[in-house]
């Protein structure tokens, strides 16, 4: 897989990076990545994936851009208000890097369509805001054999992990059932810049998975407390009693 002169200059800092180089950049160009959710996490993650040269990027989100989104969803501008998120995001990503093919999917991901959406990609990122949807995405990734990078934020705290890789835990090994006290950003609020931190970490982990760099966050969960300016990583193990992946 060759690069144009434009691509060589565009990706110059990757090409001289020992861990990426030409072979890693070729893997990025050949990669097909699906971003579930074009919101607070999906916005920075998709920007960095497009900038990194991921060859095909799918965006799944049924919503339209609203004024309250602009506090953290940095892929959008005021002029995008009212537009379908995936359509507006695709336009901005194309302007950032015309070498990336963007597939807008203006739909909600459900148990009925999740596998068909996931099947066409090599890697999935989940930036959604509710556990039911996360479970659907996790199940589809397990069924289709796709690695999953999952991020979550609320108030001042965020987390990111890599799931559904051979021998490693799935998302439901971490959260088997919907917590009874589950909160959403809409209800409890979120620090806007935190979305940039965790979304960027999601993109970074995706790039590591694509290029084969280790150690990744497979089997670990990174937890970041923005208010305290502290981060910690906890180990995750495959749960033999997991309702989703037990026996796989």
Backbone as CSV, one residue per row, in Angstrom:
resi,resn,N_x,N_y,N_z,CA_x,CA_y,CA_z,C_x,C_y,C_z
1,UNK,0.850,-1.192,0.000,0.000,0.000,0.000,0.882,1.237,0.000
2,UNK,0.795,2.038,-1.037,1.666,3.197,-1.184,0.984,4.459,-0.666
3,UNK,1.801,5.493,-0.448,1.311,6.783,0.022,1.617,7.850,-1.032
4,UNK,0.696,8.769,-1.206,0.936,9.919,-2.072,1.909,10.871,-1.385
5,UNK,2.424,11.840,-2.144,3.303,12.840,-1.546,2.586,13.604,-0.436
6,UNK,1.296,13.872,-0.640,0.504,14.561,0.379,0.442,13.733,1.664
7,UNK,0.221,12.431,1.526,0.135,11.560,2.702,1.477,11.453,3.416
8,UNK,2.565,11.380,2.666,3.888,11.297,3.287,4.146,12.515,4.164
9,UNK,3.791,13.687,3.664,3.986,14.895,4.467,2.986,14.962,5.614
10,UNK,1.747,14.585,5.327,0.684,14.639,6.342,1.021,13.750,7.535
11,UNK,1.532,12.555,7.275,1.794,11.596,8.343,3.268,11.550,8.743
12,UNK,4.005,12.603,8.434,5.453,12.602,8.642,5.841,12.274,10.082
13,UNK,5.089,12.795,11.051,5.460,12.565,12.458,5.192,11.123,12.879
14,UNK,4.259,10.458,12.229,4.071,9.023,12.455,5.163,8.218,11.763
15,UNK,5.507,8.608,10.566,6.447,7.827,9.762,7.842,7.786,10.376
16,UNK,8.199,8.828,11.126,9.503,8.814,11.792,9.410,8.286,13.218
17,UNK,8.213,8.002,13.676,8.027,7.449,15.021,8.354,5.965,14.980
18,UNK,9.312,5.545,15.761,9.830,4.175,15.676,8.735,3.125,15.797
19,UNK,7.786,3.356,16.678,6.761,2.328,16.920,5.690,2.277,15.839
20,UNK,5.585,3.302,15.021,4.596,3.334,13.942,5.292,3.123,12.598
21,UNK,6.019,4.115,12.124,6.744,3.994,10.872,5.839,3.708,9.687
22,UNK,6.462,3.321,8.584,5.698,3.004,7.379,4.748,1.837,7.553
23,UNK,5.220,0.708,8.139,4.314,-0.437,8.308,3.085,-0.116,9.155
24,UNK,3.272,0.636,10.255,2.142,0.994,11.094,1.181,1.924,10.392
25,UNK,1.724,2.877,9.622,0.860,3.797,8.895,0.075,3.070,7.806
26,UNK,0.664,2.059,7.206,-0.059,1.253,6.233,-1.217,0.508,6.892
27,UNK,-0.992,0.014,8.116,-2.077,-0.657,8.847,-3.214,0.320,9.149
28,UNK,-2.858,1.543,9.491,-3.888,2.551,9.754,-4.681,2.844,8.487
29,UNK,-3.984,2.969,7.365,-4.663,3.272,6.104,-5.596,2.142,5.695
30,UNK,-5.244,0.912,6.030,-6.063,-0.250,5.664,-7.200,-0.506,6.653
31,UNK,-7.196,0.181,7.793,-8.142,-0.115,8.867,-9.522,0.453,8.593
32,UNK,-10.523,-0.290,9.068,-11.913,0.144,9.024,-12.416,0.212,10.464
33,UNK,-12.759,1.405,10.923,-13.111,1.632,12.323,-14.533,2.174,12.411
34,UNK,-15.306,1.632,13.349,-16.682,2.080,13.567,-16.763,2.819,14.889
35,UNK,-17.220,4.074,14.830,-17.421,4.889,16.029,-18.909,4.917,16.356
36,UNK,-19.281,4.344,17.500,-20.673,4.366,17.948,-20.863,5.584,18.837
37,UNK,-21.630,6.546,18.348,-21.845,7.786,19.084,-20.939,8.884,18.565
38,UNK,-21.530,9.948,18.046,-20.759,11.088,17.532,-20.885,12.262,18.485
39,UNK,-20.874,11.973,19.782,-21.061,13.001,20.793,-19.776,13.405,21.477
40,UNK,-19.832,13.541,22.811,-18.693,14.048,23.552,-17.429,13.243,23.373
41,UNK,-17.533,11.922,23.366,-16.367,11.060,23.166,-16.103,10.795,21.693
42,UNK,-17.163,10.588,20.934,-16.999,10.296,19.512,-16.395,11.449,18.740
43,UNK,-16.662,12.692,19.169,-16.144,13.861,18.452,-14.617,13.904,18.470
44,UNK,-13.968,13.946,19.642,-12.498,13.983,19.629,-11.888,12.686,19.126
45,UNK,-12.497,11.545,19.433,-11.936,10.273,18.978,-11.907,10.197,17.462
46,UNK,-13.008,10.576,16.821,-13.059,10.491,15.360,-12.137,11.513,14.710
47,UNK,-11.979,12.692,15.315,-11.044,13.683,14.779,-9.615,13.146,14.779
48,UNK,-9.220,12.529,15.876,-7.851,12.018,15.951,-7.651,10.774,15.084
49,UNK,-8.676,9.955,14.945,-8.553,8.797,14.066,-8.436,9.234,12.604
50,UNK,-9.224,10.227,12.219,-9.129,10.739,10.854,-7.776,11.398,10.628
51,UNK,-7.320,12.180,11.593,-6.016,12.830,11.460,-4.891,11.811,11.378
52,UNK,-5.063,10.683,12.062,-4.036,9.639,12.069,-3.984,8.861,10.771
53,UNK,-5.017,8.974,9.928,-5.003,8.295,8.644,-5.725,6.974,8.587
54,UNK,-6.674,6.750,9.516,-7.506,5.547,9.411,-8.237,5.585,8.068
55,UNK,-8.186,4.481,7.329,-8.683,4.500,5.956,-10.175,4.673,5.803
56,UNK,-10.952,4.032,6.669,-12.414,4.129,6.604,-12.945,4.272,8.017
57,UNK,-13.799,5.250,8.203,-14.338,5.551,9.522,-15.855,5.614,9.438
58,UNK,-16.537,4.708,10.133,-17.988,4.720,10.196,-18.466,5.450,11.434
59,UNK,-19.531,6.235,11.301,-20.101,6.998,12.411,-21.561,6.614,12.580
60,UNK,-21.931,6.212,13.773,-23.299,5.793,14.067,-23.890,6.715,15.118
61,UNK,-24.951,7.441,14.760,-25.625,8.315,15.725,-26.923,8.807,15.079
62,UNK,-28.055,8.706,15.773,-29.323,9.140,15.187,-29.661,10.603,15.451
63,UNK,-28.856,11.285,16.245,-29.235,12.610,16.750,-28.836,13.744,15.809
64,UNK,-29.383,14.923,16.127,-29.049,16.158,15.412,-28.274,17.079,16.361
65,UNK,-27.481,17.957,15.803,-26.650,18.852,16.600,-27.526,19.871,17.321
66,UNK,-27.332,19.967,18.632,-28.063,20.960,19.430,-27.074,21.889,20.111
67,UNK,-27.567,23.018,20.579,-26.689,24.034,21.164,-25.959,23.506,22.395
68,UNK,-26.622,22.678,23.188,-25.980,22.152,24.393,-24.844,21.182,24.085
69,UNK,-24.787,20.667,22.844,-23.702,19.766,22.458,-22.363,20.493,22.357
70,UNK,-22.400,21.764,22.018,-21.182,22.466,21.632,-20.230,22.726,22.795
71,UNK,-20.667,22.494,24.007,-19.804,22.641,25.180,-18.685,21.595,25.203
72,UNK,-18.864,20.468,24.501,-17.873,19.380,24.562,-17.702,18.646,23.236
73,UNK,-18.638,18.741,22.319,-18.584,17.974,21.077,-17.876,18.808,20.019
74,UNK,-16.547,18.803,20.079,-15.713,19.775,19.388,-15.652,19.578,17.872
75,UNK,-16.246,18.549,17.367,-16.266,18.350,15.913,-17.281,19.263,15.233
76,UNK,-18.220,19.824,16.006,-19.304,20.637,15.451,-19.066,22.124,15.679
77,UNK,-19.745,22.940,14.843,-19.715,24.399,14.974,-21.148,24.908,15.082
78,UNK,-21.291,26.167,15.434,-22.620,26.752,15.583,-23.432,26.621,14.299
79,UNK,-22.774,26.714,13.161,-23.472,26.605,11.870,-24.075,25.220,11.635
80,UNK,-23.658,24.223,12.424,-24.170,22.855,12.256,-25.460,22.603,13.029
81,UNK,-25.932,23.566,13.793,-27.122,23.354,14.620,-28.286,22.859,13.766
82,UNK,-28.907,21.769,14.234,-30.038,21.183,13.532,-29.669,20.129,12.512
83,UNK,-28.399,20.030,12.158,-27.969,19.045,11.156,-27.812,17.671,11.792
84,UNK,-28.024,16.600,11.023,-27.720,15.259,11.554,-26.250,15.200,11.975
85,UNK,-25.988,14.672,13.144,-24.623,14.674,13.663,-23.651,13.956,12.723
86,UNK,-24.048,12.789,12.220,-23.100,12.023,11.404,-22.818,12.711,10.076
87,UNK,-23.790,13.461,9.556,-23.579,14.184,8.297,-22.641,15.363,8.517
88,UNK,-22.890,16.136,9.588,-22.016,17.269,9.897,-20.611,16.795,10.238
89,UNK,-20.525,15.723,11.022,-19.215,15.197,11.398,-18.450,14.705,10.174
90,UNK,-19.142,14.021,9.270,-18.487,13.526,8.056,-17.906,14.674,7.246
91,UNK,-18.619,15.797,7.158,-18.123,16.954,6.411,-16.857,17.516,7.042
92,UNK,-16.842,17.624,8.364,-15.665,18.171,9.045,-14.478,17.213,8.960
93,UNK,-14.733,15.911,9.056,-13.647,14.935,8.948,-13.062,14.915,7.543
94,UNK,-13.927,15.045,6.539,-13.446,15.118,5.168,-12.602,16.343,4.918
95,UNK,-12.965,17.458,5.568,-12.171,18.678,5.438,-10.826,18.541,6.137
96,UNK,-10.808,17.804,7.228,-9.563,17.575,7.962,-8.623,16.664,7.189
97,UNK,-9.167,15.560,6.651,-8.331,14.595,5.931,-9.124,13.979,4.787
98,UNK,-8.908,14.433,3.572,-9.668,13.913,2.431,-9.282,12.489,2.040
99,UNK,-8.239,11.939,2.665,-7.835,10.565,2.356,-8.648,9.538,3.144
100,UNK,-9.448,10.003,4.075,-10.266,9.104,4.901,-11.667,9.014,4.308
101,UNK,-12.165,7.793,4.152,-13.545,7.570,3.710,-14.424,7.520,4.955
102,UNK,-15.454,8.356,4.997,-16.344,8.410,6.160,-17.713,7.869,5.763
103,UNK,-18.202,6.901,6.541,-19.519,6.314,6.314,-20.479,6.835,7.383
104,UNK,-21.400,7.740,7.052,-22.378,8.186,8.051,-23.537,7.196,8.165
105,UNK,-23.827,6.787,9.387,-24.960,5.895,9.661,-25.907,6.642,10.606
106,UNK,-26.907,7.369,10.091,-27.784,8.179,10.938,-28.883,7.340,11.597
107,UNK,-28.477,6.326,12.349,-29.422,5.407,12.982,-28.998,5.160,14.419
108,UNK,-29.939,4.726,15.222,-29.617,4.243,16.565,-29.177,2.798,16.450
109,UNK,-28.157,2.418,17.190,-27.730,1.029,17.167,-28.625,0.222,18.106
110,UNK,-29.117,-0.891,17.611,-30.062,-1.723,18.356,-29.632,-3.179,18.263
111,UNK,-30.306,-4.017,19.021,-30.026,-5.455,18.945,-30.309,-6.003,17.558
112,UNK,-31.174,-5.336,16.803,-31.550,-5.815,15.467,-30.516,-5.446,14.402
113,UNK,-29.839,-4.302,14.545,-28.915,-3.894,13.482,-27.446,-3.889,13.898
114,UNK,-27.162,-4.174,15.168,-25.794,-4.021,15.675,-24.802,-4.917,14.935
115,UNK,-25.147,-6.172,14.756,-24.191,-7.092,14.126,-23.908,-6.697,12.677
116,UNK,-24.934,-6.289,11.950,-24.720,-5.913,10.554,-23.858,-4.663,10.445
117,UNK,-23.987,-3.725,11.406,-23.143,-2.533,11.411,-21.705,-2.887,11.781
118,UNK,-21.542,-3.687,12.793,-20.211,-4.035,13.291,-19.446,-4.899,12.294
119,UNK,-20.151,-5.751,11.585,-19.500,-6.739,10.718,-18.624,-6.111,9.638
120,UNK,-18.950,-4.910,9.202,-18.210,-4.295,8.118,-16.935,-3.578,8.540
121,UNK,-16.560,-3.672,9.814,-15.407,-2.934,10.317,-14.473,-3.867,11.092
122,UNK,-13.248,-3.387,11.308,-12.235,-4.191,11.989,-12.205,-3.940,13.494
123,UNK,-12.647,-2.780,13.902,-12.522,-2.335,15.290,-13.680,-1.403,15.599
124,UNK,-14.187,-1.460,16.822,-15.332,-0.654,17.227,-14.951,0.202,18.431
125,UNK,-15.369,1.468,18.405,-15.265,2.343,19.565,-16.676,2.674,20.028
126,UNK,-16.899,2.593,21.337,-18.209,2.888,21.907,-18.104,4.114,22.801
127,UNK,-18.760,5.189,22.381,-18.794,6.405,23.182,-20.195,6.773,23.601
128,UNK,-21.066,5.771,23.728,-22.463,6.031,24.078,-22.615,6.290,25.575
129,UNK,-23.822,6.702,25.957,-24.045,7.241,27.297,-25.030,6.417,28.117
130,UNK,-25.337,5.205,27.664,-26.250,4.381,28.463,-25.822,2.925,28.406
131,UNK,-26.073,2.213,29.499,-25.588,0.848,29.632,-26.273,-0.118,28.678
132,UNK,-27.559,0.080,28.416,-28.269,-0.833,27.518,-27.613,-0.851,26.136
133,UNK,-27.257,0.331,25.632,-26.603,0.404,24.327,-25.212,-0.201,24.388
134,UNK,-24.488,0.051,25.460,-23.147,-0.541,25.612,-23.219,-2.063,25.595
135,UNK,-24.240,-2.615,26.217,-24.390,-4.074,26.210,-24.656,-4.590,24.798
136,UNK,-25.478,-3.882,24.044,-25.766,-4.271,22.660,-24.491,-4.252,21.815
137,UNK,-23.707,-3.188,21.968,-22.456,-3.078,21.210,-21.493,-4.191,21.615
138,UNK,-21.378,-4.435,22.903,-20.504,-5.494,23.402,-20.898,-6.857,22.823
139,UNK,-22.181,-7.165,22.846,-22.658,-8.454,22.330,-22.358,-8.603,20.841
140,UNK,-22.527,-7.506,20.095,-22.253,-7.555,18.658,-20.765,-7.766,18.392
141,UNK,-19.919,-7.114,19.168,-18.478,-7.286,19.002,-18.059,-8.715,19.333
142,UNK,-18.641,-9.287,20.370,-18.351,-10.679,20.696,-18.782,-11.604,19.558
143,UNK,-19.986,-11.391,19.055,-20.526,-12.254,18.011,-19.720,-12.165,16.718
144,UNK,-19.215,-10.976,16.407,-18.486,-10.761,15.150,-16.972,-10.847,15.316
145,UNK,-16.515,-11.063,16.546,-15.082,-11.184,16.776,-14.303,-9.897,16.562
146,UNK,-14.882,-8.756,16.966,-14.240,-7.457,16.779,-13.787,-6.890,18.122
147,UNK,-12.567,-6.353,18.207,-12.147,-5.694,19.443,-12.949,-4.415,19.672
148,UNK,-13.114,-4.079,20.943,-13.958,-2.957,21.352,-13.175,-2.033,22.267
149,UNK,-13.133,-0.753,21.919,-12.589,0.275,22.795,-13.775,1.038,23.376
150,UNK,-13.918,1.000,24.692,-15.078,1.600,25.342,-14.645,2.733,26.258
151,UNK,-15.342,3.858,26.147,-15.076,4.988,27.028,-16.359,5.467,27.678
152,UNK,-16.218,6.122,28.814,-17.379,6.665,29.517,-16.934,7.860,30.341
153,UNK,-17.832,8.834,30.468,-17.548,10.021,31.277,-18.803,10.427,32.039
154,UNK,-18.605,11.120,33.136,-19.700,11.698,33.904,-19.140,12.622,34.961
155,UNK,-19.754,13.769,35.133,-19.272,14.766,36.084,-17.803,15.116,35.766
156,UNK,-16.876,14.649,36.634,-15.447,14.939,36.475,-14.612,13.682,36.223
157,UNK,-15.262,12.537,36.054,-14.540,11.269,35.989,-14.766,10.583,34.657
158,UNK,-13.703,9.972,34.129,-13.818,9.216,32.893,-13.070,7.905,32.992
159,UNK,-13.395,6.987,32.089,-12.701,5.705,32.051,-12.612,5.212,30.619
160,UNK,-11.612,4.380,30.365,-11.452,3.787,29.044,-10.798,2.414,29.196
161,UNK,-11.262,1.464,28.381,-10.696,0.118,28.389,-10.854,-0.525,27.024
162,UNK,-10.139,-1.621,26.820,-10.195,-2.377,25.569,-10.746,-3.763,25.885
163,UNK,-11.786,-4.154,25.158,-12.518,-5.370,25.476,-12.668,-6.272,24.243
164,UNK,-13.145,-7.477,24.493,-13.528,-8.432,23.442,-12.356,-8.887,22.582
165,UNK,-11.175,-8.902,23.145,-10.022,-9.462,22.449,-9.802,-10.895,22.927
166,UNK,-9.193,-11.729,22.132,-9.027,-13.144,22.507,-8.378,-13.303,23.881
167,UNK,-9.040,-14.054,24.746,-8.531,-14.315,26.078,-8.779,-13.213,27.085
168,UNK,-9.268,-12.060,26.626,-9.482,-10.935,27.522,-10.940,-10.776,27.908
169,UNK,-11.218,-9.861,28.821,-12.598,-9.650,29.262,-13.421,-8.899,28.225
170,UNK,-14.731,-9.066,28.314,-15.639,-8.225,27.545,-16.169,-7.128,28.476
171,UNK,-16.962,-6.219,27.936,-17.442,-5.108,28.749,-18.319,-5.595,29.899
172,UNK,-19.059,-6.667,29.676,-19.952,-7.148,30.736,-19.220,-7.956,31.801
173,UNK,-17.945,-8.275,31.588,-17.126,-8.783,32.688,-16.896,-7.667,33.705
174,UNK,-16.875,-6.427,33.221,-16.737,-5.260,34.094,-18.068,-4.873,34.703
175,UNK,-19.112,-4.831,33.883,-20.445,-4.402,34.332,-21.462,-5.435,33.863
176,UNK,-21.749,-6.454,34.674,-22.641,-7.533,34.232,-24.077,-7.080,34.004
177,UNK,-24.560,-6.153,34.824,-25.937,-5.683,34.741,-25.957,-4.160,34.823
178,UNK,-27.075,-3.578,34.412,-27.208,-2.122,34.497,-27.255,-1.711,35.972
179,UNK,-26.344,-0.848,36.413,-26.353,-0.423,37.820,-27.660,0.282,38.164
180,UNK,-28.201,0.021,39.346,-29.477,0.667,39.727,-29.349,2.169,39.896
181,UNK,-28.124,2.656,40.134,-27.921,4.091,40.328,-27.241,4.729,39.111
182,UNK,-27.429,4.121,37.933,-26.782,4.631,36.717,-27.194,6.070,36.435
183,UNK,-26.209,6.893,36.081,-26.447,8.310,35.803,-26.095,8.621,34.359
184,UNK,-26.666,9.679,33.845,-26.325,10.157,32.509,-25.775,11.569,32.607
185,UNK,-24.985,11.954,31.586,-24.428,13.313,31.576,-25.521,14.365,31.531
186,UNK,-26.621,14.040,30.851,-27.714,14.998,30.747,-28.286,15.323,32.118
187,UNK,-28.271,14.335,33.004,-28.879,14.524,34.321,-27.900,15.103,35.334
188,UNK,-26.624,14.657,35.306,-25.690,15.058,36.353,-24.619,16.027,35.859
189,UNK,-24.538,16.249,34.549,-23.554,17.158,34.003,-22.212,16.487,33.732
190,UNK,-21.366,17.181,32.977,-20.024,16.666,32.683,-19.125,17.844,32.335
191,UNK,-17.886,17.782,32.775,-16.892,18.775,32.394,-16.539,18.591,30.920
192,UNK,-16.721,19.632,30.112,-16.553,19.504,28.673,-15.183,19.022,28.253
193,UNK,-14.119,19.569,28.852,-12.769,19.194,28.450,-12.452,17.741,28.783
194,UNK,-13.177,17.161,29.760,-12.972,15.747,30.097,-13.289,14.851,28.900
195,UNK,-14.293,15.235,28.107,-14.624,14.449,26.919,-13.443,14.404,25.958
196,UNK,-12.714,15.513,25.850,-11.542,15.534,24.997,-10.448,14.609,25.487
197,UNK,-10.255,14.560,26.794,-9.227,13.696,27.377,-9.541,12.228,27.112
198,UNK,-10.759,11.804,27.457,-11.108,10.391,27.329,-11.297,10.000,25.865
199,UNK,-11.891,10.885,25.058,-12.025,10.588,23.638,-10.678,10.418,22.965
200,UNK,-9.703,11.254,23.335,-8.361,11.131,22.779,-7.708,9.827,23.230
201,UNK,-7.928,9.439,24.470,-7.394,8.164,24.950,-8.002,6.995,24.177
202,UNK,-9.287,7.098,23.854,-9.928,6.044,23.062,-9.271,5.929,21.690
203,UNK,-9.027,7.073,21.056,-8.360,7.059,19.755,-6.964,6.470,19.873
204,UNK,-6.250,6.826,20.922,-4.903,6.313,21.132,-4.909,4.787,21.283
205,UNK,-5.845,4.261,22.083,-5.924,2.814,22.248,-6.313,2.128,20.944
206,UNK,-7.203,2.752,20.172,-7.582,2.181,18.880,-6.372,2.101,17.948
207,UNK,-5.567,3.146,17.915,-4.372,3.158,17.066,-3.401,2.069,17.504
208,UNK,-3.259,1.863,18.806,-2.379,0.811,19.305,-2.885,-0.571,18.901
209,UNK,-4.188,-0.781,18.992,-4.747,-2.073,18.582,-4.521,-2.293,17.084
210,UNK,-4.786,-1.287,16.283,-4.641,-1.408,14.830,-3.203,-1.726,14.441
211,UNK,-2.254,-1.052,15.081,-0.852,-1.219,14.704,-0.149,-2.332,15.466
212,UNK,-0.866,-2.970,16.402,-0.289,-4.089,17.137,0.640,-3.704,18.264
213,UNK,0.509,-2.475,18.775,1.382,-2.017,19.842,0.855,-2.461,21.201
214,UNK,1.757,-2.913,22.043,1.435,-3.301,23.410,2.402,-2.599,24.365
215,UNK,2.004,-2.429,25.618,0.755,-2.901,26.197,-0.412,-1.965,25.892
216,UNK,-1.556,-2.565,25.633,-2.789,-1.804,25.467,-3.570,-1.873,26.774
217,UNK,-4.773,-1.323,26.749,-5.635,-1.412,27.932,-6.502,-2.665,27.904
218,UNK,-6.096,-3.672,27.165,-6.766,-4.975,27.234,-6.532,-5.563,28.624
219,UNK,-7.609,-5.916,29.312,-7.463,-6.468,30.657,-7.169,-5.431,31.725
220,UNK,-7.310,-4.155,31.376,-7.100,-3.084,32.343,-8.122,-1.986,32.088
221,UNK,-8.422,-1.229,33.102,-9.326,-0.092,32.984,-8.612,1.132,33.526
222,UNK,-8.491,2.163,32.677,-7.891,3.417,33.105,-8.995,4.339,33.599
223,UNK,-8.843,4.837,34.813,-9.829,5.715,35.435,-9.166,7.052,35.711
224,UNK,-9.771,8.116,35.219,-9.188,9.452,35.345,-10.135,10.359,36.112
225,UNK,-9.633,10.948,37.196,-10.370,11.927,38.000,-9.832,13.308,37.638
226,UNK,-10.575,14.035,36.826,-10.100,15.327,36.338,-10.051,16.372,37.441
227,UNK,-10.968,16.305,38.397,-11.002,17.310,39.457,-9.785,17.180,40.366
228,UNK,-9.402,15.937,40.662,-8.232,15.697,41.509,-6.938,15.637,40.703
229,UNK,-7.052,15.622,39.364,-5.881,15.476,38.487,-5.114,14.204,38.820
230,UNK,-5.849,13.090,38.949,-5.252,11.800,39.277,-5.780,10.726,38.333
231,UNK,-4.927,9.764,38.022,-5.323,8.633,37.187,-4.832,7.347,37.833
232,UNK,-5.588,6.287,37.635,-5.162,4.971,38.107,-5.635,3.921,37.114
233,UNK,-4.961,2.798,37.114,-5.314,1.695,36.234,-5.571,0.467,37.086
234,UNK,-6.713,-0.172,36.854,-7.054,-1.381,37.606,-7.102,-2.565,36.634
235,UNK,-6.747,-3.735,37.144,-6.754,-4.932,36.319,-8.169,-5.478,36.177
236,UNK,-8.476,-5.987,35.000,-9.750,-6.643,34.732,-9.489,-8.064,34.267
237,UNK,-10.297,-8.991,34.732,-10.129,-10.386,34.340,-11.396,-10.884,33.655
238,UNK,-11.228,-11.818,32.788,-12.374,-12.462,32.149,-13.169,-13.187,33.219
239,UNK,-14.464,-12.907,33.280,-15.344,-13.472,34.304,-15.929,-14.789,33.797
240,UNK,-15.610,-15.907,34.443,-16.153,-17.194,33.982,-17.667,-17.283,34.073
241,UNK,-18.272,-16.387,34.856,-19.738,-16.357,34.975,-20.359,-15.193,34.214
242,UNK,-19.598,-14.559,33.323,-20.107,-13.389,32.590,-21.331,-13.759,31.779
243,UNK,-22.393,-12.930,31.850,-23.613,-13.243,31.092,-23.443,-13.118,29.584
244,UNK,-22.348,-12.515,29.132,-22.154,-12.316,27.688,-21.093,-13.229,27.099
245,UNK,-19.964,-13.399,27.762,-18.843,-14.110,27.140,-18.469,-15.425,27.803
246,UNK,-19.172,-15.844,28.866,-18.844,-17.121,29.503,-18.921,-18.265,28.489
247,UNK,-17.881,-19.056,28.458,-17.857,-20.194,27.545,-17.314,-19.889,26.178
248,UNK,-17.042,-18.628,25.874,-16.497,-18.265,24.565,-14.986,-18.429,24.566
